[in-house]
Amino acid sequence: MRGKRSKQYRKLMHQYSLHFNFREPYQVLVDASMVQDTARFHMDLATSLERTLHGKIKPMITQCSIRHLYVATSEDPSQKSRWIETAKSFERRRCDHHTLEEPLSTLECLTSVTDPKGSKTNKNRYVVASQDVEVRAHMRTIPGVPLIYVKRSVMVMEPMAGATEEVREREEKGKRKVGLRNMRGATTQMKRKREDDDENEGRADGEAVELAVGANGITAASVSGHMRASATQEPAPKKRKRGTKGPNPLSVKKPKKRRTAELVDEDRATKMAVEMDALATEKGLDADAANLVADGDSDAQAKRKRKRRHKTATASTAADVVPDAHEIATDA
């Protein structure tokens, strides 16, 4: 919760710095009741204020508040040293009420310091730290006054009041209007420039038409009517072609390059030459093998060739010895 509250306070002070020109060190007006309550809760007032405002501070106390503290210490002497020491450590803000016999109330004193002319403006950009409910209620009517109080030993910063919000919204609207005016001024300048360009083009076209009319003898009325008709005709809107979309070119395989006829012929010639060489080599091997076979057959034939043997005398003599069967039969 503490971090969330701290973030809100930072944003709130940023808004005050944007719209009401608050700058560090922040001037913090402290009254007597704030000094008394922080002392009762044993809080370091300056450190707590810096932590709440998220920046360096310049604590200030009015002369009337110091007089109120002296009056309170007379009623409670035990707290005199702590209250007076804390008040003396702050810068004293002159409110021109020290000449009065009795000090003014806290509401009157802080109002005269914050808004002396009653114009509902926090001219010196004070941050008011007060425990007085009436003081805080009156300060909400003055735009641009941050309010701080202590609740149960916790320092709290109030959100923007209604008057402050109205001023901020009015300023934002003024900025938007200025921006729109600037945009309108720029657009009007651009329109004027375009109109001047169109007029110059029209004049040039008119001069060209006059020259053409003088040269060809065409009537100017017909030419002007034709120009008006062409100007009124609006160009036809282009129809968007809708069809099947092709595949993604990154996912399509790249097509192979087509080979030219010359390369094909060269490949065929080389292929045929290779085949002829292969056939020639095969024929050469076959011829060598045939020669080798022929040589082998001739050697074998030479080895196998034998001389023809003639009939011997034994065979002839045997034929002579054996008689003919017929002859044997006749003899018998």
Steps between C-alpha positions, in 0.01 A plus 500: 500500500786734579650454151165564331443816703852622426442451127176700517676786680775506238246523218309769686807719543583444133156639408557802725837562338351477149193718547598731787882523459600349835878460529744363755561587773129510580393777740294336777298716739473324836262609776520446876263201504722307254807559718314383811359180346825388336680552832233294675547215249883534522528579129775695327288762326752609235594144399134392482416798278784421260391136481140599428578766236781297339740791488692755696296735714529838661292489823360835609299614799314829550548734793141443611562122516807556719295714737237226511774254601614721784144520623471120485828446687371709787219250534730196457857591607629144447479537122642850483856406411399261218247732340715811516810320368302365204354845424841666520647249251252624235523817299282780640244642259413860573127551499506865633286397797769532765391855577160383618438448870345157441594266213249432225340161466675235292236528225533877466878496517553222241236648270670841507834336416376262232245728328564857624283673235214252513533420128484123557856446379793341681752746360803386704414127457476402865431150629282525813554247782230545761297294745221757509193376307371852432835606354506204260137555400571864410822414316308261272320800352834645385626323185849349509551454876629155606374403847673272753388375840589223748262215580601239758872566463471480118553806283228528235483717192152591378403448134431797277199706606210584270623854428845369413354234270291760317805718436698200376223387265456853368870519426493164323206612285683820413803303389285274284328801342835661424616178339186483288538860395856440396389198301220700338741779413736252341216338303368838378848599387531171313156552344592850386821373353314227314243750373776728374662205325166402344441857381843512341436168329158625382654811354761298318231267365289800389791652313565169329134471403500851358804419293334182375179687417689763309693238309216258412202737497306307768243698698599588855153407636531142384849473648392644836198266510723204428737605780212536748366159407842343545543676835161383630563141398657315785752228424355154531634312799735220414356158564708279712573169338405207714619156411682202629822591663814329393727302729750661726802583282737418786364144535500421125792309356703702257452391134795351321657703224407386151793384294552649161495300175873551452580344835269206424672443164840515663395246762366269231821530296718424801278206595520355146878546495531315827283216371706474175820485699355226716396301192839550339677380809270197522561415130872530549485264793289251300746510207793438733312211659412353156861519394608332817241224450600451137864468594412246765290289259774496242751383758261233616435385147868494436550290805212262425582446131632152441632329195265269318596143534487278189373137502766262608600174330353289774148601413551418131651166576216408730256570223691278271516215748126486577328337200181612354190328624373443154812336401471272797145412413586414139781277604277305721 
